[in-house]
Amino acid sequence: MNRIPFSSFSSFSDLFKDYTENFEKLAPFFASDYRDPAALQSTIEKVAAKHPDRSALIDALSCQAESFGILEASAPLIEKISNPESVAVVTGQQLGLFGGPLYTLYKIITAIQLADQIETSSGRPAVPVFWLEGEDHDFDEIAGAGFLQGDDAIKVRYTPEDTDSIETAIGRLVISGEIEAALEQLEEILQPTEFSGPLMDLMRKAYAPGQTMLQAFVTVMNAMLGEGRVLYLSPDDPGLKKMASPLFKREITDFETSSGRLGFVSERIEALYHAQVQSRPLNLFIHGDERRTSIDVSDAGFVTRDGQAFSKEELLTLLESDPGAFSPNVVMRPLMQDTVLPTAIYVAGPGEVAYFAQFKPLYEWANIPMPVIYPRASVTLYEKRISKIVDKNALTLTNFEEQLDRLFRQVVLDNMESNPEDDFKAASRFLHQAINEIKPVVEKVDRSLVKSADATRNALMKEWSRLQDRVIKAERQQHDVVKNQLNRASSNLFPFEIPQERALSPVYFLNKYGPEFGQKLINTLDLDTTSHQIIEP
């Protein structure tokens, strides 16, 4: 395995680079240092003590596991988390098509590894939990999956009818017949291997019309990782919303404080970096069957974006009678998560680390222990054919952040010692000079042979020109070979001009390397996530 510091990339934010390489600069914005075992132990004790009664959580986990068809495989983990001494290592992500991009898999693997590490080092039960962020209603963001077809990066998209009118939670969305077009495109893109048939059977089973996006995602992830490796938990659950209702009530009755705290810390972050989250007056949505609508503060109380007005009392009455009608936004989501789960560690991507830099005052406001924020494994998979190209041209991964034309110039044109066309032009002067110098001799011997000297010049220059054309053509062919190789490597390492982990689906690699691909990553990825990892799949 090779490593590259995050500071070598332009693809990562300055805040994330400091978080992984200069944590002291960001220490005031987090409850604990993710590199400090003593801080982790302290957090473990706090969150375990904060969650003595887990009966409602166990009910939700059991019901959901049964609905996903994985209750038997999940039972040991559910039993483990029912132990009041246990803690959770949590991560989460939106329900990306076919399991989302590679980094979703890396997040879960990091959580699995951390849970194992906690158990080994402390003897305390620890359970990896994946928070299924299916309440988001931005369908376009999750509707595509990235693949490679030859040297080209390709998006497979699921496009149901009336996509623009989808306003409800993605997790609730029932898959329609239009999924077949996406599955056919996927089958066409995947290079036939011994694994292709079973893999397509899995995709067709998971994404069958009538299934929900939530069910499909869990089916695919469960197959990638193996059964019983992680607990899946959707917040779109009446029981969990009831558990979180005291938090929602506090937000409704004291939103000025939470909004003010977020605004204050955001100003501090903005002075140093870019604030990921913008402060809103109220960090809740009304979540109906047809749409999920944000709630704004009005002179008379509250009003949803579609114009439905509520007094504070009416909103609290609705919360009391139907807590499932509410949904957290990006600010309230981690607070809900850590209200219902004994979260010791949250495994975060680079953008989420920036989110959490703004949330410490909100955890204090909600009286919830803030978990350790642990950066997920950041990885580029270097296939042998790609590493050969990179090594042959004396490049590194970060060179491919450049646009292809600029990289080609750097590798070929800028490193050329000379231009063959210019070299031939310069050398041709010596041919002319040689003929010119010999002509007086020819004329002195036999004046009639002067024309033969000129004819010889013309013949020599014609052959010279032919040689020049052949050399330049060969050089251009070599350039084309290099450019095609660079294009192949660039499409693999930075498809769509973004890092591989954010662009490609793990399904692409499962098709090439088989169903053990997920387990191999579990065995290979390093829990030292302070730098970017390069591994061979």
Helices and strands as residue ranges (DSSP letters): E 2-4, G 6-8, H 14-21, G 23-25, G 27-29, H 37-50, H 55-68, H 71-82, E 87-94, G 97-99, H 102-122, E 126-133, H 139-142, E 144-149, E 152-157, G 163-165, G 170-172, H 179-189, H 196-206, H 213-225, E 231-233, H 238-253, H 255-270, E 284-287, E 292-298, E 301-304, E 309-310, H 312-321, G 323-325, E 326-328, H 332-340, E 343-348, H 350-356, H 360-366, E 372-375, E 379-381, H 384-392, G 397-401, H 404-408, I 409-413, H 420-445, G 447-449, H 450-493, G 495-497, H 500-503, H 506-513, H 517-524, E 532-535
